[in-house]
């Protein structure tokens, strides 16, 4: 896993934790740190977390691709 994927995964985890806190306690950590939901810093953080989520989808598909190569189908043998 390269540095960009690690950073993306870390931001995705932060976003997931933020959603958990928002759901449990009705408190938006990212919005609070950024000065409010619609402030430019908060918007940047939300966009970065969203893009990170898309980048980490590649990790999921890499795992699926690895599983396919480990278990060849009857047609491949």
Rosetta blueprint (number, residue, H / E / L):
1 X L
2 X L
3 X H
4 X H
5 X H
6 X H
7 X H
8 X H
9 X H
10 X H
11 X H
12 X H
13 X H
14 X H
15 X H
16 X H
17 X H
18 X H
19 X H
20 X H
21 X H
22 X H
23 X H
24 X H
25 X H
26 X L
27 X L
28 X L
29 X H
30 X H
31 X H
32 X H
33 X H
34 X L
35 X L
36 X L
37 X L
38 X L
39 X L
40 X H
41 X H
42 X H
43 X H
44 X H
45 X H
46 X H
47 X H
48 X H
49 X H
50 X H
51 X H
52 X H
53 X H
54 X H
55 X H
56 X H
57 X H
58 X H
59 X H
60 X H
61 X H
62 X H
63 X H
64 X H
65 X H
66 X H
67 X H
68 X H
69 X H
70 X H
71 X L
72 X L
73 X L
74 X L
75 X L
76 X L
77 X L
